[in-house]
Amino acid sequence: MKKTLFIISLALSIFSTTAQNIRFYTTRDQLLGQNAEYVVSGEVGTEFIQAHLKVKNEGSNAISVKVQKQTIELHGESICAFCWVSCYPPFVNLSEFAMTIPGGSFAPSTLDADFSPDLNQPGTSRIAFKAFDVNNPNDSARVIVVFEMTVATIGGIDPAAIKLYPNPAINKFIISHAAGSKMVIFNALGKQVMQSDIISNNQEIHIESLPRGMYIIQLLDQSNKPVRSQKLLKN
């Protein structure tokens, strides 16, 4: 009898140390499976986006949970930091502090992934996060956050593709990849001094008649919505 009770106790002990109690959920309470990909999208030029994940302890006892970050892929000069109990700089991959999660409950606060994308190019970055029980590291959950940065188009015009050169300019400059837009030039006082329809993807703009100084070049789509603004120095 004692032997039987010992075996049952041992089996329960082994089960308790191997069972997965930690789970990741979205902020809408959707369960994310082990190694699931969670996609967050943004547009090139966006300086900062976040992913928020809920961590749940589905066991009956309270546990102390830390989070580990793993960079799988980063596009361009993107960086990623995270917050768990405290916020950490991008070079930190393991949370210093553990968060206590009561049995059957979500963590008091979310895991926040703070992503600063490359401002100049589209691309995909993949960052894995693992939440684990400090006293039983085998009890863990892992999710891969996929940050997808895409190019936005306004009225069929891609703001990120537009180029203005040379800058500074003397008598003329070129606007590329802006066909279908309208260009307006303002002087340093905010007064409009020139406008022109952009009808080609490499259009020359002649500015011989303008005095030297700083100007603002503004491009508008067909509904007069601003697409791009840039300073131009005329020498």
N, C-alpha and C positions, 0 to 999 in steps of 0.2 A: 504493500500500500504506500509506504513512504517512498519507495523507488518510483512508483507511478506518479505521485505528487511532485517529486523532484523533476521528472521528465517533463511534466506539464508546465511546471514553473520555468524550466529552462527553455522550453519551446516558446512560452509567452515572452520571456526575456529577449530571445533572439528575434522574435517577431517585432517587438517594440523598438528594437534598435535598427531593424531593416525596413520597417514600414515607412512609406513616404507621407509625412504629415504636412510638409510645406508645399504650397501651391501658389502659382502666379495667376492673377486675374486682371482683366482690364478694369478701368474705372466704371464700366457698365456691368461689372460682375460677370463677365464672360470668362470661363476657365480657359487658361492657356496650357496646352499640353507640354510635356517635357521637350525642350529644344524647339518649341514653336517659334515662328517668326511673327513679330509684331511690327507692322509697317506704319511709319509716320512720314507724311509727305510735306514738302515745302517747295518754294520757288527760289531759284537762283537770285541772290541779292538780299535774301532774308538773313538777318544777322544772328538770329537765335531761335531755336525751336526746342520743345520739350516733349518727353514721353513720360507718362505717369502710370505706374503699375502698382496694383494692390497685392500684398503678400498675406496669405492666410495660413494659420495653423489649424489643420483639420484634425489634430489629435486631441486628446482629452486633458493633457497637462500643459502648463505654460512652458515655453521654450525661449531661449535667447538666440537671436538670429543676426548673423552678419551677412554682408553682401560683398561679392567679388566681381570686379569688372574685367572683361577680356576683350581686347580690340582685335577683331577678326579682319576688318578691312576699313580703311579710311580713304576717302577720295580727296585729292588735292591737299590743301592745308587745313582741312577740317580738324576740330578737336572735340573731345567729349569728356565731360565731368559728370559726377553724380552726387546725389544727396541721400543719405540714410543715417538718421539721427543727427548727423552733422553734414555739411557740404564740403567736398574735397576738390582740390585742383585736378586738372586733367592727368597729371603724372601719377596720381594715387590710384591703385587698382584694388585695394582692400580696405573696407571700412574699419576705422579704428574702434568704433563702438558697436555694441550689439543692442538690438531692440528686443524687449521682452514682449512676446505675443501670447496672450492667454489662450487656453485650449478652446477650440471651436470658434475662434475670432480672427478678424482681420487685424493687421498691425495698426497701431494708432495713427500712423502717417504713411503716405505712399513712398515708394522708391521713385525718385525723380532723376531721369537722364537728361542732362543739359547739353545740348548739341549746338556748337558754333560751326556752321558749314563754310566751306570755301565760297567766297562771295562771287567768284568770277567764272565758275564752270559747273555744269550739272554733273551728277554722279551719285553713286550709292555707297553708303557706309554701313557696316554691320558691327554692332557691339553686343557682346553676350554679357548677361548678368546672371550670377548664381547666388541664390539665397540659401544659407545652410545653417543648421543647428550647431552652435558652438560646441556643445557637449556630445554631439553625434553627427559629424560632418557628412556621413553617408545619407542622412536625411536632408535632401536638398532639392531645389527646383532650379531649372535653367531656362532662360528665354533669350532669344536673339532679337534685339531691336534693330530694325532696318530703317535707316533714314534715307529717303529718296528725294533728291533735289532736282527739280525739273525746270525747264525754261518756260516762262510765261510769255504768251503772245498777246498783244493788245491790238485789236483791229487787224490781225494778220502780220503785225510787226513784232519782231523779237528785240526787246530793249537791250538784252545782253549782247546781241550781235552788232549793234550799231557802233561804228567807229567814226571819230572826227579827228582829222589830221591834215597838215602838221599843226601843232599847237605848242608854242606860239606860231602865228601865221603872219605873213607880210601883206600880200595882195589877194590871196585866195586860200581856201581850204577845201577839203573833200569830206563829204558825208557818205559813208558806205552802209549798205544793208538797211536802208530806210525808205525805199521806194513806196509811194502811196501816202506818205506823211506830208505834213506842212511844217516848214521851218520858220520860226520867228526869232529875230535878234533884238535883244534889249541892251541898252547901254548901262553904265554903272548907276545911273539915276533911276533906272526902271522904265525908261522911255523906249517904246518900240521904234527901231530905226530901220528895219528891213524885214521883209518876209518873202518866202518863195515856196512854190510847190516842189516837192522832191519826186521826180519822175523816173529816176534811174538809181541803181544800187551803188553807183560810184559817181556822185554828182558834184561838180565843182561849183563852189559859191564864191563869187568875186566880191571883194570888200575894199577895192581901191578907194572908194569914196568915203570910207569911214575913217575918222581920226584914230590915232594910236590910243590904246587903252584896253580896259577889261570889259568884256561883253558876256552876256548870258545867251547861249543858243538853246532854244526850246523847240522840241519836236512834238507835234500834235497828230493824233490819228484823224480819220475822216469825220469823227463826231466831235472833233476839237478837244478830245481828252488828252492831257499830257502823257507822253510816252517816255521822254528822256529830256533832261536838262543838264547842260554842261557849260563850264566857264571856258572862254576863249580869250587869249591875249593876242592883241594885234600890235606888232612892232612897227 
